[in-house]
Amino acid sequence: MESLRTNKPKVLVIGSFMMDLVVRTPRVPETGETIIGTSFHRFPCGKGANQAVAAARLGAQVKMAGKAGADVFGDH
């Protein structure tokens, strides 16, 4: 059981939550050209969220405050 006392720094990040929508294509399209993507992925991100993850990876106790949208990405 982890001790209630810790020497880890405490960090509060106030920032943005976003959702990156990433499509892979076999090449960069030419100007005005449409090409078919080969895969599609969603990645939670945002400047504040990325900073919170980085601080946690460095060993801090992190809390994050932000506003999620009232849509499918906010639900995720």
C-alpha positions in Angstrom: 0.0 0.0 0.0 1.4 3.4 -1.0 2.2 5.8 1.8 -0.1 8.8 2.2 3.0 11.0 2.3 5.1 11.4 -0.8 8.0 13.5 -1.9 6.6 13.7 -5.5 5.9 17.3 -6.7 2.2 18.1 -7.1 1.2 19.7 -10.4 -2.1 21.1 -11.5 -2.4 21.7 -15.2 -5.2 24.0 -16.4 -5.4 23.6 -20.2 -7.0 22.1 -23.2 -8.2 18.7 -24.2 -8.5 18.0 -27.9 -8.9 15.0 -30.2 -6.4 14.6 -33.0 -7.9 12.9 -36.1 -5.1 11.3 -38.1 -5.4 9.7 -41.6 -2.5 7.9 -43.2 -2.1 8.1 -47.0 0.4 6.4 -49.3 1.8 9.8 -50.3 1.2 13.6 -49.9 -1.7 14.6 -52.2 -1.0 17.1 -55.0 -2.7 20.5 -54.9 -6.5 19.9 -55.5 -6.1 16.1 -55.6 -8.1 13.8 -53.4 -6.6 10.5 -52.4 -7.9 7.6 -50.3 -6.5 7.2 -46.8 -5.3 3.8 -45.7 -6.0 4.2 -42.0 -7.8 6.5 -39.5 -7.1 7.0 -35.8 -8.2 9.3 -33.0 -5.7 10.4 -30.3 -6.6 12.3 -27.2 -4.3 15.3 -26.9 -4.2 19.1 -26.4 -1.4 21.3 -25.1 -2.6 21.0 -21.5 -3.2 17.3 -21.7 0.2 16.7 -23.3 1.9 18.8 -20.5 0.0 16.7 -17.8 1.2 13.5 -19.3 4.8 14.7 -19.5 4.8 15.8 -15.9 3.3 12.5 -14.8 6.0 10.6 -16.8 8.6 12.7 -14.9 7.2 11.4 -11.6 4.9 14.2 -10.5 1.4 13.8 -9.0 -0.7 15.4 -11.6 -4.3 16.7 -11.7 -5.8 18.2 -14.8 -8.5 20.8 -15.1 -10.1 21.6 -18.4 -13.4 21.7 -20.2 -14.5 18.9 -22.5 -16.9 19.5 -25.4 -20.5 18.3 -25.4 -19.9 16.0 -28.3 -18.7 12.4 -29.0 -15.0 13.6 -28.5 -15.9 15.1 -25.2 -17.5 11.9 -24.1 -14.4 9.9 -25.1 
